[in-house]
Amino acid sequence: MIHKESQINKPDLDVLLKNDLGNERFLILHNDEVHSFDYVIDTLIDICEMDEIQAEQCTFLVHYKGKCDIKKGATNYLKPYREALIGKGLQATID
């Protein structure tokens, strides 16, 4: 399956290090009981730059545990990913 990489406006790494050093958070994907496994897997591959196995594992964790942390980093780094996931209809938070 060929995936088109989504455009995410990631902040500059130097800005992240300067502004959010030590402020690590998690991007959490929540189960919504709506989207198919394939849709969530494809979205994680496209948006979060996961390989297929990682995306499958995260999708199963979300399904069976209710949520899964999918990225770790500064809030400014995670925000574009969260917005892109929400734009695709998924439920995501930064905790």
C-alpha positions as a LaTeX table, in Angstrom:
\begin{tabular}{lrrr}
\hline
Residue & $x$ (\AA) & $y$ (\AA) & $z$ (\AA) \\
\hline
Met1 & 0.00 & 0.00 & 0.00 \\
Ile2 & 1.41 & 3.42 & $-0.94$ \\
His3 & 0.83 & 6.26 & 1.49 \\
Lys4 & 1.01 & 9.93 & 0.71 \\
Glu5 & 2.87 & 11.73 & 3.47 \\
Ser6 & 0.71 & 14.40 & 5.08 \\
Gln7 & 1.94 & 17.94 & 5.39 \\
Ile8 & 2.57 & 18.83 & 9.04 \\
Asn9 & 4.00 & 22.17 & 10.01 \\
Lys10 & 6.62 & 21.06 & 12.50 \\
Pro11 & 8.41 & 23.80 & 14.41 \\
Asp12 & 12.14 & 24.22 & 14.04 \\
Leu13 & 14.14 & 21.92 & 16.33 \\
Asp14 & 16.22 & 24.83 & 17.66 \\
Val15 & 13.05 & 26.68 & 18.67 \\
Leu16 & 11.75 & 23.57 & 20.45 \\
Leu17 & 14.95 & 23.09 & 22.39 \\
Lys18 & 15.10 & 26.73 & 23.36 \\
Asn19 & 11.45 & 27.10 & 24.42 \\
Asp20 & 10.35 & 23.69 & 25.69 \\
Leu21 & 13.43 & 21.99 & 27.10 \\
Gly22 & 12.34 & 19.58 & 29.83 \\
Asn23 & 8.66 & 20.06 & 29.01 \\
Glu24 & 8.01 & 16.58 & 27.58 \\
Arg25 & 4.45 & 15.44 & 27.07 \\
Phe26 & 2.74 & 12.53 & 25.34 \\
Leu27 & 0.46 & 12.58 & 22.33 \\
Ile28 & $-2.33$ & 10.19 & 23.27 \\
Leu29 & $-4.67$ & 8.55 & 20.77 \\
His30 & $-8.05$ & 7.60 & 22.28 \\
Asn31 & $-10.49$ & 4.91 & 21.20 \\
Asp32 & $-13.58$ & 6.36 & 19.55 \\
Glu33 & $-15.46$ & 3.16 & 18.65 \\
Val34 & $-16.13$ & 4.70 & 15.22 \\
His35 & $-13.20$ & 4.31 & 12.84 \\
Ser36 & $-12.03$ & 1.04 & 11.33 \\
Phe37 & $-8.69$ & $-0.52$ & 12.19 \\
Asp38 & $-7.47$ & 0.09 & 8.64 \\
Tyr39 & $-8.42$ & 3.79 & 8.79 \\
Val40 & $-6.57$ & 4.33 & 12.08 \\
Ile41 & $-3.52$ & 2.38 & 10.88 \\
Asp42 & $-3.35$ & 4.33 & 7.61 \\
Thr43 & $-3.77$ & 7.62 & 9.48 \\
Leu44 & $-0.97$ & 6.82 & 11.94 \\
Ile45 & 1.32 & 5.90 & 9.05 \\
Asp46 & 0.50 & 9.08 & 7.14 \\
Ile47 & 0.41 & 11.58 & 9.99 \\
Cys48 & 2.76 & 10.18 & 12.63 \\
Glu49 & 5.38 & 8.69 & 10.31 \\
Met50 & 4.99 & 5.20 & 11.81 \\
Asp51 & 5.80 & 2.03 & 9.97 \\
Glu52 & 2.98 & $-0.45$ & 9.44 \\
Ile53 & 3.83 & $-2.66$ & 12.41 \\
Gln54 & 4.02 & 0.29 & 14.82 \\
Ala55 & 0.70 & 1.61 & 13.56 \\
Glu56 & $-0.95$ & $-1.79$ & 13.92 \\
Gln57 & 0.35 & $-2.22$ & 17.48 \\
Cys58 & $-0.85$ & 1.25 & 18.50 \\
Thr59 & $-4.25$ & 0.62 & 16.94 \\
Phe60 & $-4.66$ & $-2.64$ & 18.88 \\
Leu61 & $-3.61$ & $-0.94$ & 22.13 \\
Val62 & $-6.11$ & 1.85 & 21.54 \\
His63 & $-8.83$ & $-0.68$ & 20.83 \\
Tyr64 & $-8.18$ & $-2.92$ & 23.85 \\
Lys65 & $-6.83$ & $-0.40$ & 26.40 \\
Gly66 & $-8.82$ & 2.67 & 25.35 \\
Lys67 & $-5.76$ & 4.80 & 24.57 \\
Cys68 & $-2.12$ & 4.68 & 23.56 \\
Asp69 & 0.72 & 7.20 & 23.68 \\
Ile70 & 1.96 & 7.57 & 20.14 \\
Lys71 & 4.59 & 10.31 & 20.36 \\
Lys72 & 6.64 & 11.96 & 23.07 \\
Gly73 & 8.05 & 15.46 & 23.01 \\
Ala74 & 7.54 & 19.12 & 23.72 \\
Thr75 & 4.02 & 20.50 & 23.44 \\
Asn76 & 4.92 & 22.65 & 20.42 \\
Tyr77 & 6.28 & 19.58 & 18.65 \\
Leu78 & 3.17 & 17.50 & 19.37 \\
Lys79 & 0.51 & 20.13 & 18.55 \\
Pro80 & 0.70 & 19.79 & 14.74 \\
Tyr81 & 0.36 & 16.01 & 15.02 \\
Arg82 & $-2.63$ & 16.34 & 17.36 \\
Glu83 & $-4.32$ & 18.83 & 15.04 \\
Ala84 & $-3.73$ & 16.60 & 12.02 \\
Leu85 & $-5.18$ & 13.55 & 13.83 \\
Ile86 & $-8.21$ & 15.55 & 14.93 \\
Gly87 & $-8.56$ & 16.80 & 11.36 \\
Lys88 & $-8.86$ & 13.15 & 10.31 \\
Gly89 & $-11.64$ & 12.62 & 12.86 \\
Leu90 & $-9.58$ & 10.84 & 15.52 \\
Gln91 & $-9.51$ & 11.72 & 19.21 \\
Ala92 & $-6.10$ & 12.82 & 20.42 \\
Thr93 & $-4.83$ & 14.74 & 23.44 \\
Ile94 & $-1.52$ & 15.99 & 24.74 \\
Asp95 & $-0.97$ & 14.90 & 28.34 \\
\hline
\end{tabular}
